Amino acid sequence: MALLERARRGARWLLATRRRLFCGLALAGLAIALGGFLFAWTGAYNIAASRGHFAAVEHVLRFAMMQSVRARAPKEPVPDLADLSLVSLGAAHFEAGCAFCHGSPGRPISAAVRGMLPTPPDLSDLEGKWSDGELFWIVKHGIKYTGMPGWPELERDDEIWAVIAFLRRLPALDRAGYERLARGEVELAPGSGAEIAEGEAPADAAYACARCHGSGKPPRSELVPRLHGQPAAMLETALRGYASGERQSGIMQFAANGLSQDEIKRLAGYYAKLPPLPAPPIAADADAIARGGKLAREGDAERGIPACLSCHSGAALPNYPRLAGQPARYLAGQLRLWQRGLNQRSATGAIMAPVARRLSEADIAAVSAYFADIPPRQEAGR
């Protein structure tokens, strides 16, 4: 009986100890929460961007950010980041959308950006700091409370990888090398003092289209379309679709969003009047081109695939693009986007998406090679 009584007393003591510990922890938590509220309520913490965080706060925030990125970064295989088409596309977008905050070789960030907290980092010094997957996650999702935005279209991983490819090339570039890669053929004419003072000098943004799509010369990247000689009506519709978000492209939404209706019309008219460019060289064999030509001319009724040339020949309606002479990689990429359910909210996208889903990978490669092999404006004869 004595042993049983001691066991009961021990159990009661243990239960009482647990209750006291729970109450103590609850009171401590309440005190911390109340103290935190009073600290915030009194405005004691200076949130001015002109002053940094306390060293301990800075350390905790940076550590938490780095661990959060590393826990979520993709581990799957990375595309070929040395691909010049990928690098060139990323360079053109970096110049338009990233250089203002992060600077570029020979052009430091502005004084206004230096006043941000945290200051946007120098991206020419990334070696050993982030993996490719971690950089991809940061560009895709952004980071809260830093001014770093997420990508406008989260499903366009292909565009995000283009930026990562350029970031890996950036540390090796001097100012001249950066200008050649990011601007291509574009050369900004110097404005007079009066033009600059009165805001009449050509803005850098006016050259955004030529950085990716070329003007007198072909685009440097095989991942973008050649706009030279395309119907003005189609180009206008496409630009309005990107500006409204109807067409899913983070790069193009950024480029088109600030254009007025008059600027869209003039821009479309400019490219429509340019002479078509010669077809780019391709690596496809004759059998693939022949198979793609048959599909383009005749389609495949059994699989519900119409003839491509019924909409995309030189004699087609002006709201459809002409595909002759377009890079095979660009055409294949667009078909794969439709297969994934992207870019199908527009009128033409709603037509193309179900057709693309009926194509095999071999079909995509063949028909893309066929159109890339045709000199522009010669579709009907092939």
Protein Blocks (a to p, Z undefined) as FASTA:
>chain_A
ZZmmmmmmmmmmmmmmmmmmmmmmmmmmmmmmmmmmmmmmnomaccbfkbccdfklmmmm
mmmmmmmmmmmpcfbdcddfkbmklmmmmmmmmmmmmmmmnopehiacdfklmmpccddd
dfklmghkacfklmmmmmmnopehklpacdfblmlmmlmmmmmmmmmmmmmpcfklmmmm
mnomaccddddfklmmnopaccfklmmmmmmnopmbccfbfkbccfehpafklmmmmmmm
mmnomagcfklmmmmmmpcfklmmmmmmmmmmpccddddddfbdfklmmmmmmmmmnopm
knopacfklmmcmkbcfkbccfehpafklmmmmmmmmmnopaklbmklmmmmmmmmmpcf
klmmmmmmmmmmpcghilmmZZ
